[in-house]
């Protein structure tokens, strides 16, 4: 996954005027693998945590609504992304 994000970042640098978008819903299932319910596509901000791996345990809510963590890479103020958000995951990690 990191490799994909990195290659997207390289292509984004070529066109700095366009807002950078990470679409994590592309070519992925719209149903939660944990709860088997339909998820909704949600626009979220990008967040550069500065670390490569997440310290949080999201095993109970893999599809909760949260910013996309881009690790050490900052994409600018107007960058955003799309994720799948599962209503059951939202309840599990409130
Ligand atoms: Zn879920």
PDB file of the backbone (N, CA, C, O) and the ligand in Angstrom, with CONECT records:
HET     ZN  A 101       1
ATOM      1  N   UNK A   1       0.835  -1.208   0.000  1.00  0.00           N
ATOM      2  CA  UNK A   1       0.000   0.000   0.000  1.00  0.00           C
ATOM      3  C   UNK A   1       0.867   1.254   0.000  1.00  0.00           C
ATOM      4  O   UNK A   1       0.562   2.212  -0.710  1.00  0.00           O
ATOM      5  N   UNK A   2       1.937   1.262   0.781  1.00  0.00           N
ATOM      6  CA  UNK A   2       2.820   2.417   0.840  1.00  0.00           C
ATOM      7  C   UNK A   2       3.441   2.701  -0.521  1.00  0.00           C
ATOM      8  O   UNK A   2       3.641   3.854  -0.902  1.00  0.00           O
ATOM      9  N   UNK A   3       3.739   1.634  -1.241  1.00  0.00           N
ATOM     10  CA  UNK A   3       4.347   1.794  -2.564  1.00  0.00           C
ATOM     11  C   UNK A   3       3.375   2.505  -3.491  1.00  0.00           C
ATOM     12  O   UNK A   3       3.773   3.369  -4.273  1.00  0.00           O
ATOM     13  N   UNK A   4       2.094   2.141  -3.405  1.00  0.00           N
ATOM     14  CA  UNK A   4       1.063   2.771  -4.241  1.00  0.00           C
ATOM     15  C   UNK A   4       0.961   4.260  -3.900  1.00  0.00           C
ATOM     16  O   UNK A   4       0.919   5.102  -4.797  1.00  0.00           O
ATOM     17  N   UNK A   5       0.922   4.578  -2.624  1.00  0.00           N
ATOM     18  CA  UNK A   5       0.810   5.969  -2.181  1.00  0.00           C
ATOM     19  C   UNK A   5       2.007   6.773  -2.674  1.00  0.00           C
ATOM     20  O   UNK A   5       1.868   7.917  -3.107  1.00  0.00           O
ATOM     21  N   UNK A   6       3.186   6.156  -2.602  1.00  0.00           N
ATOM     22  CA  UNK A   6       4.394   6.854  -3.000  1.00  0.00           C
ATOM     23  C   UNK A   6       4.399   7.155  -4.493  1.00  0.00           C
ATOM     24  O   UNK A   6       4.776   8.251  -4.907  1.00  0.00           O
ATOM     25  N   UNK A   7       3.983   6.189  -5.296  1.00  0.00           N
ATOM     26  CA  UNK A   7       3.969   6.409  -6.742  1.00  0.00           C
ATOM     27  C   UNK A   7       2.937   7.461  -7.110  1.00  0.00           C
ATOM     28  O   UNK A   7       3.138   8.223  -8.056  1.00  0.00           O
ATOM     29  N   UNK A   8       1.824   7.514  -6.366  1.00  0.00           N
ATOM     30  CA  UNK A   8       0.824   8.563  -6.583  1.00  0.00           C
ATOM     31  C   UNK A   8       1.412   9.923  -6.247  1.00  0.00           C
ATOM     32  O   UNK A   8       1.143  10.912  -6.929  1.00  0.00           O
ATOM     33  N   UNK A   9       2.219   9.969  -5.187  1.00  0.00           N
ATOM     34  CA  UNK A   9       2.828  11.222  -4.761  1.00  0.00           C
ATOM     35  C   UNK A   9       3.754  11.765  -5.836  1.00  0.00           C
ATOM     36  O   UNK A   9       3.797  12.971  -6.079  1.00  0.00           O
ATOM     37  N   UNK A  10       4.481  10.883  -6.468  1.00  0.00           N
ATOM     38  CA  UNK A  10       5.406  11.297  -7.515  1.00  0.00           C
ATOM     39  C   UNK A  10       4.645  11.912  -8.677  1.00  0.00           C
ATOM     40  O   UNK A  10       5.068  12.932  -9.222  1.00  0.00           O
ATOM     41  N   UNK A  11       3.529  11.306  -9.061  1.00  0.00           N
ATOM     42  CA  UNK A  11       2.755  11.847 -10.170  1.00  0.00           C
ATOM     43  C   UNK A  11       2.086  13.162  -9.776  1.00  0.00           C
ATOM     44  O   UNK A  11       1.845  14.015 -10.630  1.00  0.00           O
ATOM     45  N   UNK A  12       1.785  13.332  -8.485  1.00  0.00           N
ATOM     46  CA  UNK A  12       1.157  14.568  -8.026  1.00  0.00           C
ATOM     47  C   UNK A  12       2.127  15.738  -8.117  1.00  0.00           C
ATOM     48  O   UNK A  12       1.718  16.871  -8.371  1.00  0.00           O
ATOM     49  N   UNK A  13       3.408  15.466  -7.911  1.00  0.00           N
ATOM     50  CA  UNK A  13       4.407  16.528  -7.950  1.00  0.00           C
ATOM     51  C   UNK A  13       4.525  17.129  -9.353  1.00  0.00           C
ATOM     52  O   UNK A  13       4.937  18.278  -9.515  1.00  0.00           O
ATOM     53  N   UNK A  14       4.164  16.348 -10.349  1.00  0.00           N
ATOM     54  CA  UNK A  14       4.266  16.824 -11.722  1.00  0.00           C
ATOM     55  C   UNK A  14       3.208  17.887 -12.020  1.00  0.00           C
ATOM     56  O   UNK A  14       3.405  18.733 -12.892  1.00  0.00           O
ATOM     57  N   UNK A  15       2.081  17.844 -11.295  1.00  0.00           N
ATOM     58  CA  UNK A  15       1.003  18.811 -11.507  1.00  0.00           C
ATOM     59  C   UNK A  15       0.630  19.444 -10.168  1.00  0.00           C
ATOM     60  O   UNK A  15      -0.381  19.074  -9.571  1.00  0.00           O
ATOM     61  N   UNK A  16       1.433  20.392  -9.691  1.00  0.00           N
ATOM     62  CA  UNK A  16       1.221  20.947  -8.348  1.00  0.00           C
ATOM     63  C   UNK A  16      -0.034  21.816  -8.220  1.00  0.00           C
ATOM     64  O   UNK A  16      -0.483  22.063  -7.101  1.00  0.00           O
ATOM     65  N   UNK A  17      -0.606  22.282  -9.317  1.00  0.00           N
ATOM     66  CA  UNK A  17      -1.770  23.148  -9.231  1.00  0.00           C
ATOM     67  C   UNK A  17      -3.045  22.381  -8.893  1.00  0.00           C
ATOM     68  O   UNK A  17      -3.979  22.942  -8.320  1.00  0.00           O
ATOM     69  N   UNK A  18      -3.081  21.086  -9.251  1.00  0.00           N
ATOM     70  CA  UNK A  18      -4.262  20.277  -8.973  1.00  0.00           C
ATOM     71  C   UNK A  18      -4.234  19.786  -7.530  1.00  0.00           C
ATOM     72  O   UNK A  18      -3.176  19.376  -7.051  1.00  0.00           O
ATOM     73  N   UNK A  19      -5.376  19.815  -6.815  1.00  0.00           N
ATOM     74  CA  UNK A  19      -5.393  19.207  -5.477  1.00  0.00           C
ATOM     75  C   UNK A  19      -5.123  17.717  -5.567  1.00  0.00           C
ATOM     76  O   UNK A  19      -5.598  17.036  -6.476  1.00  0.00           O
ATOM     77  N   UNK A  20      -4.353  17.223  -4.609  1.00  0.00           N
ATOM     78  CA  UNK A  20      -3.976  15.819  -4.634  1.00  0.00           C
ATOM     79  C   UNK A  20      -5.091  14.971  -4.026  1.00  0.00           C
ATOM     80  O   UNK A  20      -5.630  15.307  -2.971  1.00  0.00           O
ATOM     81  N   UNK A  21      -5.432  13.879  -4.690  1.00  0.00           N
ATOM     82  CA  UNK A  21      -6.518  13.016  -4.231  1.00  0.00           C
ATOM     83  C   UNK A  21      -6.021  11.583  -4.099  1.00  0.00           C
ATOM     84  O   UNK A  21      -5.435  11.028  -5.028  1.00  0.00           O
ATOM     85  N   UNK A  22      -6.261  10.995  -2.934  1.00  0.00           N
ATOM     86  CA  UNK A  22      -6.011   9.565  -2.764  1.00  0.00           C
ATOM     87  C   UNK A  22      -7.365   8.871  -2.687  1.00  0.00           C
ATOM     88  O   UNK A  22      -8.103   9.053  -1.719  1.00  0.00           O
ATOM     89  N   UNK A  23      -7.688   8.089  -3.688  1.00  0.00           N
ATOM     90  CA  UNK A  23      -8.970   7.383  -3.690  1.00  0.00           C
ATOM     91  C   UNK A  23      -8.744   5.936  -3.268  1.00  0.00           C
ATOM     92  O   UNK A  23      -8.323   5.097  -4.065  1.00  0.00           O
ATOM     93  N   UNK A  24      -9.035   5.661  -1.988  1.00  0.00           N
ATOM     94  CA  UNK A  24      -8.833   4.303  -1.476  1.00  0.00           C
ATOM     95  C   UNK A  24     -10.040   3.412  -1.758  1.00  0.00           C
ATOM     96  O   UNK A  24     -10.044   2.242  -1.374  1.00  0.00           O
ATOM     97  N   UNK A  25     -11.056   3.945  -2.419  1.00  0.00           N
ATOM     98  CA  UNK A  25     -12.245   3.144  -2.724  1.00  0.00           C
ATOM     99  C   UNK A  25     -12.149   2.522  -4.106  1.00  0.00           C
ATOM    100  O   UNK A  25     -12.940   1.648  -4.462  1.00  0.00           O
ATOM    101  N   UNK A  26     -11.177   2.977  -4.877  1.00  0.00           N
ATOM    102  CA  UNK A  26     -11.022   2.467  -6.243  1.00  0.00           C
ATOM    103  C   UNK A  26     -10.609   1.000  -6.217  1.00  0.00           C
ATOM    104  O   UNK A  26      -9.694   0.621  -5.487  1.00  0.00           O
ATOM    105  N   UNK A  27     -11.267   0.199  -6.994  1.00  0.00           N
ATOM    106  CA  UNK A  27     -10.926  -1.219  -7.159  1.00  0.00           C
ATOM    107  C   UNK A  27     -10.961  -1.974  -5.833  1.00  0.00           C
ATOM    108  O   UNK A  27     -10.294  -2.999  -5.694  1.00  0.00           O
ATOM    109  N   UNK A  28     -11.726  -1.487  -4.857  1.00  0.00           N
ATOM    110  CA  UNK A  28     -11.881  -2.215  -3.601  1.00  0.00           C
ATOM    111  C   UNK A  28     -13.359  -2.475  -3.351  1.00  0.00           C
ATOM    112  O   UNK A  28     -14.221  -1.785  -3.896  1.00  0.00           O
ATOM    113  N   UNK A  29     -13.643  -3.465  -2.532  1.00  0.00           N
ATOM    114  CA  UNK A  29     -15.027  -3.850  -2.257  1.00  0.00           C
ATOM    115  C   UNK A  29     -15.733  -2.775  -1.437  1.00  0.00           C
ATOM    116  O   UNK A  29     -15.125  -2.158  -0.562  1.00  0.00           O
ATOM    117  N   UNK A  30     -17.022  -2.549  -1.722  1.00  0.00           N
ATOM    118  CA  UNK A  30     -17.796  -1.566  -0.977  1.00  0.00           C
ATOM    119  C   UNK A  30     -18.529  -2.198   0.197  1.00  0.00           C
ATOM    120  O   UNK A  30     -19.343  -1.535   0.840  1.00  0.00           O
ATOM    121  N   UNK A  31     -18.256  -3.475   0.492  1.00  0.00           N
ATOM    122  CA  UNK A  31     -18.853  -4.080   1.681  1.00  0.00           C
ATOM    123  C   UNK A  31     -17.757  -4.384   2.696  1.00  0.00           C
ATOM    124  O   UNK A  31     -16.651  -4.790   2.339  1.00  0.00           O
ATOM    125  N   UNK A  32     -18.091  -4.178   3.972  1.00  0.00           N
ATOM    126  CA  UNK A  32     -17.111  -4.354   5.051  1.00  0.00           C
ATOM    127  C   UNK A  32     -16.784  -5.839   5.213  1.00  0.00           C
ATOM    128  O   UNK A  32     -17.689  -6.665   5.331  1.00  0.00           O
ATOM    129  N   UNK A  33     -15.485  -6.181   5.218  1.00  0.00           N
ATOM    130  CA  UNK A  33     -15.097  -7.581   5.340  1.00  0.00           C
ATOM    131  C   UNK A  33     -15.352  -8.108   6.747  1.00  0.00           C
ATOM    132  O   UNK A  33     -15.388  -9.318   6.970  1.00  0.00           O
ATOM    133  N   UNK A  34     -15.530  -7.177   7.702  1.00  0.00           N
ATOM    134  CA  UNK A  34     -15.775  -7.581   9.091  1.00  0.00           C
ATOM    135  C   UNK A  34     -17.272  -7.729   9.375  1.00  0.00           C
ATOM    136  O   UNK A  34     -17.695  -8.703   9.999  1.00  0.00           O
ATOM    137  N   UNK A  35     -18.058  -6.776   8.925  1.00  0.00           N
ATOM    138  CA  UNK A  35     -19.495  -6.750   9.245  1.00  0.00           C
ATOM    139  C   UNK A  35     -20.385  -7.153   8.076  1.00  0.00           C
ATOM    140  O   UNK A  35     -21.577  -7.401   8.262  1.00  0.00           O
ATOM    141  N   UNK A  36     -19.819  -7.219   6.875  1.00  0.00           N
ATOM    142  CA  UNK A  36     -20.572  -7.637   5.683  1.00  0.00           C
ATOM    143  C   UNK A  36     -21.784  -6.747   5.429  1.00  0.00           C
ATOM    144  O   UNK A  36     -22.863  -7.233   5.089  1.00  0.00           O
ATOM    145  N   UNK A  37     -21.601  -5.468   5.594  1.00  0.00           N
ATOM    146  CA  UNK A  37     -22.658  -4.502   5.274  1.00  0.00           C
ATOM    147  C   UNK A  37     -22.126  -3.523   4.217  1.00  0.00           C
ATOM    148  O   UNK A  37     -20.917  -3.384   4.036  1.00  0.00           O
ATOM    149  N   UNK A  38     -23.031  -2.867   3.542  1.00  0.00           N
ATOM    150  CA  UNK A  38     -22.676  -1.894   2.521  1.00  0.00           C
ATOM    151  C   UNK A  38     -22.071  -0.651   3.173  1.00  0.00           C
ATOM    152  O   UNK A  38     -22.602  -0.138   4.157  1.00  0.00           O
ATOM    153  N   UNK A  39     -20.961  -0.175   2.618  1.00  0.00           N
ATOM    154  CA  UNK A  39     -20.311   1.024   3.169  1.00  0.00           C
ATOM    155  C   UNK A  39     -20.577   2.217   2.264  1.00  0.00           C
ATOM    156  O   UNK A  39     -20.933   2.055   1.097  1.00  0.00           O
ATOM    157  N   UNK A  40     -20.405   3.402   2.804  1.00  0.00           N
ATOM    158  CA  UNK A  40     -20.588   4.599   1.992  1.00  0.00           C
ATOM    159  C   UNK A  40     -19.236   5.246   1.702  1.00  0.00           C
ATOM    160  O   UNK A  40     -18.330   5.228   2.536  1.00  0.00           O
ATOM    161  N   UNK A  41     -19.119   5.816   0.505  1.00  0.00           N
ATOM    162  CA  UNK A  41     -17.886   6.471   0.073  1.00  0.00           C
ATOM    163  C   UNK A  41     -17.857   7.870   0.670  1.00  0.00           C
ATOM    164  O   UNK A  41     -18.754   8.675   0.415  1.00  0.00           O
ATOM    165  N   UNK A  42     -16.834   8.162   1.461  1.00  0.00           N
ATOM    166  CA  UNK A  42     -16.773   9.416   2.208  1.00  0.00           C
ATOM    167  C   UNK A  42     -15.484  10.156   1.878  1.00  0.00           C
ATOM    168  O   UNK A  42     -14.410   9.560   1.802  1.00  0.00           O
ATOM    169  N   UNK A  43     -15.609  11.453   1.686  1.00  0.00           N
ATOM    170  CA  UNK A  43     -14.433  12.288   1.450  1.00  0.00           C
ATOM    171  C   UNK A  43     -13.813  12.684   2.785  1.00  0.00           C
ATOM    172  O   UNK A  43     -14.501  13.204   3.663  1.00  0.00           O
ATOM    173  N   UNK A  44     -12.525  12.441   2.935  1.00  0.00           N
ATOM    174  CA  UNK A  44     -11.838  12.738   4.187  1.00  0.00           C
ATOM    175  C   UNK A  44     -10.554  13.514   3.889  1.00  0.00           C
ATOM    176  O   UNK A  44     -10.020  13.429   2.784  1.00  0.00           O
ATOM    177  N   UNK A  45     -10.056  14.273   4.877  1.00  0.00           N
ATOM    178  CA  UNK A  45      -8.782  14.970   4.674  1.00  0.00           C
ATOM    179  C   UNK A  45      -7.609  13.998   4.742  1.00  0.00           C
ATOM    180  O   UNK A  45      -7.743  12.888   5.257  1.00  0.00           O
ATOM    181  N   UNK A  46      -6.471  14.417   4.227  1.00  0.00           N
ATOM    182  CA  UNK A  46      -5.235  13.649   4.387  1.00  0.00           C
ATOM    183  C   UNK A  46      -4.522  14.159   5.628  1.00  0.00           C
ATOM    184  O   UNK A  46      -4.637  15.332   5.982  1.00  0.00           O
ATOM    185  N   UNK A  47      -3.796  13.284   6.279  1.00  0.00           N
ATOM    186  CA  UNK A  47      -3.131  13.641   7.509  1.00  0.00           C
ATOM    187  C   UNK A  47      -1.734  13.032   7.522  1.00  0.00           C
ATOM    188  O   UNK A  47      -1.580  11.814   7.441  1.00  0.00           O
ATOM    189  N   UNK A  48      -0.721  13.881   7.625  1.00  0.00           N
ATOM    190  CA  UNK A  48       0.653  13.384   7.666  1.00  0.00           C
ATOM    191  C   UNK A  48       1.070  13.200   9.118  1.00  0.00           C
ATOM    192  O   UNK A  48       1.404  14.172   9.796  1.00  0.00           O
ATOM    193  N   UNK A  49       1.054  11.976   9.595  1.00  0.00           N
ATOM    194  CA  UNK A  49       1.368  11.697  11.000  1.00  0.00           C
ATOM    195  C   UNK A  49       2.870  11.740  11.252  1.00  0.00           C
ATOM    196  O   UNK A  49       3.300  11.884  12.396  1.00  0.00           O
ATOM    197  N   UNK A  50       3.672  11.616  10.196  1.00  0.00           N
ATOM    198  CA  UNK A  50       5.113  11.621  10.357  1.00  0.00           C
ATOM    199  C   UNK A  50       5.698  10.267  10.701  1.00  0.00           C
ATOM    200  O   UNK A  50       6.907  10.131  10.890  1.00  0.00           O
ATOM    201  N   UNK A  51       4.834   9.268  10.783  1.00  0.00           N
ATOM    202  CA  UNK A  51       5.337   7.912  11.055  1.00  0.00           C
ATOM    203  C   UNK A  51       4.834   6.960   9.979  1.00  0.00           C
ATOM    204  O   UNK A  51       3.778   7.163   9.381  1.00  0.00           O
ATOM    205  N   UNK A  52       5.622   5.916   9.753  1.00  0.00           N
ATOM    206  CA  UNK A  52       5.301   4.996   8.663  1.00  0.00           C
ATOM    207  C   UNK A  52       4.157   4.056   9.027  1.00  0.00           C
ATOM    208  O   UNK A  52       3.330   3.727   8.176  1.00  0.00           O
ATOM    209  N   UNK A  53       4.105   3.622  10.284  1.00  0.00           N
ATOM    210  CA  UNK A  53       3.058   2.670  10.659  1.00  0.00           C
ATOM    211  C   UNK A  53       2.178   3.264  11.745  1.00  0.00           C
ATOM    212  O   UNK A  53       2.625   4.087  12.543  1.00  0.00           O
ATOM    213  N   UNK A  54       0.921   2.838  11.768  1.00  0.00           N
ATOM    214  CA  UNK A  54      -0.039   3.379  12.712  1.00  0.00           C
ATOM    215  C   UNK A  54       0.120   2.739  14.094  1.00  0.00           C
ATOM    216  O   UNK A  54       0.274   1.522  14.198  1.00  0.00           O
ATOM    217  N   UNK A  55       0.084   3.554  15.152  1.00  0.00           N
ATOM    218  CA  UNK A  55       0.150   2.992  16.493  1.00  0.00           C
ATOM    219  C   UNK A  55      -1.203   2.468  16.967  1.00  0.00           C
ATOM    220  O   UNK A  55      -1.278   1.752  17.965  1.00  0.00           O
ATOM    221  N   UNK A  56      -2.267   2.823  16.256  1.00  0.00           N
ATOM    222  CA  UNK A  56      -3.618   2.465  16.690  1.00  0.00           C
ATOM    223  C   UNK A  56      -3.987   1.058  16.260  1.00  0.00           C
ATOM    224  O   UNK A  56      -3.478   0.542  15.265  1.00  0.00           O
ATOM    225  N   UNK A  57      -4.877   0.448  17.020  1.00  0.00           N
ATOM    226  CA  UNK A  57      -5.400  -0.860  16.669  1.00  0.00           C
ATOM    227  C   UNK A  57      -6.793  -0.673  16.061  1.00  0.00           C
ATOM    228  O   UNK A  57      -7.752  -0.361  16.767  1.00  0.00           O
ATOM    229  N   UNK A  58      -6.888  -0.866  14.766  1.00  0.00           N
ATOM    230  CA  UNK A  58      -8.160  -0.687  14.074  1.00  0.00           C
ATOM    231  C   UNK A  58      -8.806  -2.033  13.722  1.00  0.00           C
ATOM    232  O   UNK A  58      -9.666  -2.097  12.844  1.00  0.00           O
ATOM    233  N   UNK A  59      -8.399  -3.087  14.395  1.00  0.00           N
ATOM    234  CA  UNK A  59      -8.898  -4.411  14.029  1.00  0.00           C
ATOM    235  C   UNK A  59     -10.396  -4.549  14.285  1.00  0.00           C
ATOM    236  O   UNK A  59     -11.071  -5.327  13.611  1.00  0.00           O
ATOM    237  N   UNK A  60     -10.925  -3.790  15.265  1.00  0.00           N
ATOM    238  CA  UNK A  60     -12.355  -3.849  15.553  1.00  0.00           C
ATOM    239  C   UNK A  60     -13.150  -2.962  14.602  1.00  0.00           C
ATOM    240  O   UNK A  60     -14.356  -3.151  14.443  1.00  0.00           O
ATOM    241  N   UNK A  61     -12.496  -2.011  13.978  1.00  0.00           N
ATOM    242  CA  UNK A  61     -13.207  -1.074  13.107  1.00  0.00           C
ATOM    243  C   UNK A  61     -12.321  -0.683  11.930  1.00  0.00           C
ATOM    244  O   UNK A  61     -11.871   0.459  11.842  1.00  0.00           O
ATOM    245  N   UNK A  62     -12.069  -1.628  11.028  1.00  0.00           N
ATOM    246  CA  UNK A  62     -11.165  -1.316   9.913  1.00  0.00           C
ATOM    247  C   UNK A  62     -11.685  -0.201   9.004  1.00  0.00           C
ATOM    248  O   UNK A  62     -10.907   0.434   8.292  1.00  0.00           O
ATOM    249  N   UNK A  63     -13.003   0.039   9.028  1.00  0.00           N
ATOM    250  CA  UNK A  63     -13.566   1.039   8.124  1.00  0.00           C
ATOM    251  C   UNK A  63     -14.275   2.167   8.871  1.00  0.00           C
ATOM    252  O   UNK A  63     -15.319   2.650   8.433  1.00  0.00           O
ATOM    253  N   UNK A  64     -13.702   2.581  10.000  1.00  0.00           N
ATOM    254  CA  UNK A  64     -14.200   3.759  10.683  1.00  0.00           C
ATOM    255  C   UNK A  64     -13.815   5.002   9.910  1.00  0.00           C
ATOM    256  O   UNK A  64     -12.884   4.983   9.105  1.00  0.00           O
ATOM    257  N   UNK A  65     -14.543   6.093  10.160  1.00  0.00           N
ATOM    258  CA  UNK A  65     -14.246   7.341   9.458  1.00  0.00           C
ATOM    259  C   UNK A  65     -13.055   8.028  10.097  1.00  0.00           C
ATOM    260  O   UNK A  65     -13.122   8.421  11.262  1.00  0.00           O
ATOM    261  N   UNK A  66     -11.977   8.180   9.365  1.00  0.00           N
ATOM    262  CA  UNK A  66     -10.782   8.838   9.890  1.00  0.00           C
ATOM    263  C   UNK A  66      -9.980   9.398   8.718  1.00  0.00           C
ATOM    264  O   UNK A  66     -10.115   8.922   7.590  1.00  0.00           O
ATOM    265  N   UNK A  67      -9.153  10.396   8.975  1.00  0.00           N
ATOM    266  CA  UNK A  67      -8.330  10.930   7.889  1.00  0.00           C
ATOM    267  C   UNK A  67      -7.395   9.867   7.346  1.00  0.00           C
ATOM    268  O   UNK A  67      -7.007   8.950   8.071  1.00  0.00           O
ATOM    269  N   UNK A  68      -7.034   9.980   6.093  1.00  0.00           N
ATOM    270  CA  UNK A  68      -6.069   9.069   5.497  1.00  0.00           C
ATOM    271  C   UNK A  68      -4.673   9.462   5.957  1.00  0.00           C
ATOM    272  O   UNK A  68      -4.235  10.592   5.743  1.00  0.00           O
ATOM    273  N   UNK A  69      -3.981   8.528   6.587  1.00  0.00           N
ATOM    274  CA  UNK A  69      -2.641   8.795   7.081  1.00  0.00           C
ATOM    275  C   UNK A  69      -1.628   8.606   5.955  1.00  0.00           C
ATOM    276  O   UNK A  69      -1.490   7.511   5.410  1.00  0.00           O
ATOM    277  N   UNK A  70      -0.929   9.670   5.614  1.00  0.00           N
ATOM    278  CA  UNK A  70       0.052   9.597   4.531  1.00  0.00           C
ATOM    279  C   UNK A  70       1.471   9.488   5.072  1.00  0.00           C
ATOM    280  O   UNK A  70       2.431   9.686   4.328  1.00  0.00           O
ATOM    281  N   UNK A  71       1.616   9.177   6.353  1.00  0.00           N
ATOM    282  CA  UNK A  71       2.947   8.971   6.934  1.00  0.00           C
ATOM    283  C   UNK A  71       3.743  10.264   6.965  1.00  0.00           C
ATOM    284  O   UNK A  71       3.325  11.244   7.583  1.00  0.00           O
ATOM    285  N   UNK A  72       4.885  10.265   6.301  1.00  0.00           N
ATOM    286  CA  UNK A  72       5.770  11.429   6.313  1.00  0.00           C
ATOM    287  C   UNK A  72       5.496  12.383   5.149  1.00  0.00           C
ATOM    288  O   UNK A  72       6.128  13.434   5.042  1.00  0.00           O
ATOM    289  N   UNK A  73       4.567  12.019   4.291  1.00  0.00           N
ATOM    290  CA  UNK A  73       4.372  12.787   3.069  1.00  0.00           C
ATOM    291  C   UNK A  73       3.230  13.784   3.221  1.00  0.00           C
ATOM    292  O   UNK A  73       2.101  13.400   3.528  1.00  0.00           O
ATOM    293  N   UNK A  74       3.528  15.074   3.005  1.00  0.00           N
ATOM    294  CA  UNK A  74       2.500  16.102   3.046  1.00  0.00           C
ATOM    295  C   UNK A  74       2.093  16.446   1.618  1.00  0.00           C
ATOM    296  O   UNK A  74       2.944  16.607   0.743  1.00  0.00           O
ATOM    297  N   UNK A  75       0.799  16.555   1.390  1.00  0.00           N
ATOM    298  CA  UNK A  75       0.300  16.779   0.040  1.00  0.00           C
ATOM    299  C   UNK A  75      -0.327  18.156  -0.141  1.00  0.00           C
ATOM    300  O   UNK A  75      -0.839  18.462  -1.218  1.00  0.00           O
ATOM    301  N   UNK A  76      -0.295  18.988   0.892  1.00  0.00           N
ATOM    302  CA  UNK A  76      -0.852  20.323   0.756  1.00  0.00           C
ATOM    303  C   UNK A  76      -2.235  20.445   1.377  1.00  0.00           C
ATOM    304  O   UNK A  76      -2.891  19.448   1.681  1.00  0.00           O
ATOM    305  N   UNK A  77      -2.662  21.693   1.558  1.00  0.00           N
ATOM    306  CA  UNK A  77      -3.893  21.996   2.283  1.00  0.00           C
ATOM    307  C   UNK A  77      -5.144  21.457   1.593  1.00  0.00           C
ATOM    308  O   UNK A  77      -6.077  20.997   2.251  1.00  0.00           O
ATOM    309  N   UNK A  78      -5.153  21.520   0.252  1.00  0.00           N
ATOM    310  CA  UNK A  78      -6.384  21.168  -0.457  1.00  0.00           C
ATOM    311  C   UNK A  78      -6.419  19.700  -0.888  1.00  0.00           C
ATOM    312  O   UNK A  78      -7.322  19.281  -1.612  1.00  0.00           O
ATOM    313  N   UNK A  79      -5.435  18.929  -0.440  1.00  0.00           N
ATOM    314  CA  UNK A  79      -5.440  17.504  -0.777  1.00  0.00           C
ATOM    315  C   UNK A  79      -6.509  16.778   0.034  1.00  0.00           C
ATOM    316  O   UNK A  79      -6.793  17.148   1.173  1.00  0.00           O
ATOM    317  N   UNK A  80      -7.092  15.751  -0.558  1.00  0.00           N
ATOM    318  CA  UNK A  80      -8.103  14.978   0.151  1.00  0.00           C
ATOM    319  C   UNK A  80      -8.131  13.571  -0.412  1.00  0.00           C
ATOM    320  O   UNK A  80      -7.412  13.236  -1.353  1.00  0.00           O
ATOM    321  N   UNK A  81      -8.992  12.751   0.200  1.00  0.00           N
ATOM    322  CA  UNK A  81      -9.089  11.379  -0.272  1.00  0.00           C
ATOM    323  C   UNK A  81     -10.482  10.829  -0.073  1.00  0.00           C
ATOM    324  O   UNK A  81     -11.336  11.469   0.541  1.00  0.00           O
ATOM    325  N   UNK A  82     -10.703   9.648  -0.593  1.00  0.00           N
ATOM    326  CA  UNK A  82     -11.977   8.954  -0.410  1.00  0.00           C
ATOM    327  C   UNK A  82     -11.723   7.617   0.254  1.00  0.00           C
ATOM    328  O   UNK A  82     -10.803   6.887  -0.115  1.00  0.00           O
ATOM    329  N   UNK A  83     -12.564   7.300   1.257  1.00  0.00           N
ATOM    330  CA  UNK A  83     -12.474   5.987   1.910  1.00  0.00           C
ATOM    331  C   UNK A  83     -13.872   5.394   2.007  1.00  0.00           C
ATOM    332  O   UNK A  83     -14.869   6.104   1.877  1.00  0.00           O
ATOM    333  N   UNK A  84     -13.934   4.095   2.236  1.00  0.00           N
ATOM    334  CA  UNK A  84     -15.208   3.462   2.551  1.00  0.00           C
ATOM    335  C   UNK A  84     -15.447   3.566   4.054  1.00  0.00           C
ATOM    336  O   UNK A  84     -14.547   3.278   4.843  1.00  0.00           O
ATOM    337  N   UNK A  85     -16.644   3.972   4.455  1.00  0.00           N
ATOM    338  CA  UNK A  85     -16.986   4.041   5.875  1.00  0.00           C
ATOM    339  C   UNK A  85     -18.146   3.099   6.159  1.00  0.00           C
ATOM    340  O   UNK A  85     -19.210   3.188   5.546  1.00  0.00           O
ATOM    341  N   UNK A  86     -17.912   2.186   7.113  1.00  0.00           N
ATOM    342  CA  UNK A  86     -18.906   1.180   7.490  1.00  0.00           C
ATOM    343  C   UNK A  86     -19.661   1.673   8.728  1.00  0.00           C
ATOM    344  O   UNK A  86     -19.026   2.083   9.700  1.00  0.00           O
ATOM    345  N   UNK A  87     -21.000   1.644   8.719  1.00  0.00           N
ATOM    346  CA  UNK A  87     -21.763   2.128   9.883  1.00  0.00           C
ATOM    347  C   UNK A  87     -21.496   1.310  11.147  1.00  0.00           C
ATOM    348  O   UNK A  87     -21.530   1.848  12.253  1.00  0.00           O
ATOM    349  N   UNK A  88     -21.230   0.019  10.985  1.00  0.00           N
ATOM    350  CA  UNK A  88     -20.950  -0.830  12.163  1.00  0.00           C
ATOM    351  C   UNK A  88     -19.562  -0.544  12.720  1.00  0.00           C
ATOM    352  O   UNK A  88     -19.373  -0.559  13.936  1.00  0.00           O
ATOM    353  N   UNK A  89     -18.590  -0.284  11.853  1.00  0.00           N
ATOM    354  CA  UNK A  89     -17.248   0.087  12.306  1.00  0.00           C
ATOM    355  C   UNK A  89     -17.297   1.422  13.051  1.00  0.00           C
ATOM    356  O   UNK A  89     -16.587   1.620  14.036  1.00  0.00           O
ATOM    357  N   UNK A  90     -18.143   2.334  12.567  1.00  0.00           N
ATOM    358  CA  UNK A  90     -18.293   3.625  13.225  1.00  0.00           C
ATOM    359  C   UNK A  90     -18.769   3.452  14.661  1.00  0.00           C
ATOM    360  O   UNK A  90     -18.303   4.150  15.562  1.00  0.00           O
ATOM    361  N   UNK A  91     -19.699   2.522  14.877  1.00  0.00           N
ATOM    362  CA  UNK A  91     -20.214   2.248  16.230  1.00  0.00           C
ATOM    363  C   UNK A  91     -19.141   1.620  17.104  1.00  0.00           C
ATOM    364  O   UNK A  91     -19.056   1.914  18.296  1.00  0.00           O
ATOM    365  N   UNK A  92     -18.316   0.748  16.509  1.00  0.00           N
ATOM    366  CA  UNK A  92     -17.314  -0.005  17.282  1.00  0.00           C
ATOM    367  C   UNK A  92     -16.197   0.898  17.797  1.00  0.00           C
ATOM    368  O   UNK A  92     -15.640   0.638  18.863  1.00  0.00           O
ATOM    369  N   UNK A  93     -15.868   1.938  17.070  1.00  0.00           N
ATOM    370  CA  UNK A  93     -14.746   2.809  17.456  1.00  0.00           C
ATOM    371  C   UNK A  93     -15.199   4.249  17.636  1.00  0.00           C
ATOM    372  O   UNK A  93     -14.640   5.151  17.011  1.00  0.00           O
ATOM    373  N   UNK A  94     -16.163   4.474  18.445  1.00  0.00           N
ATOM    374  CA  UNK A  94     -16.601   5.840  18.734  1.00  0.00           C
ATOM    375  C   UNK A  94     -15.797   6.413  19.889  1.00  0.00           C
ATOM    376  O   UNK A  94     -16.017   7.558  20.285  1.00  0.00           O
TER     377      UNK A  94
HETATM  378 ZN    ZN A 101     -17.470  -2.745   9.457  1.00  0.00          ZN
END
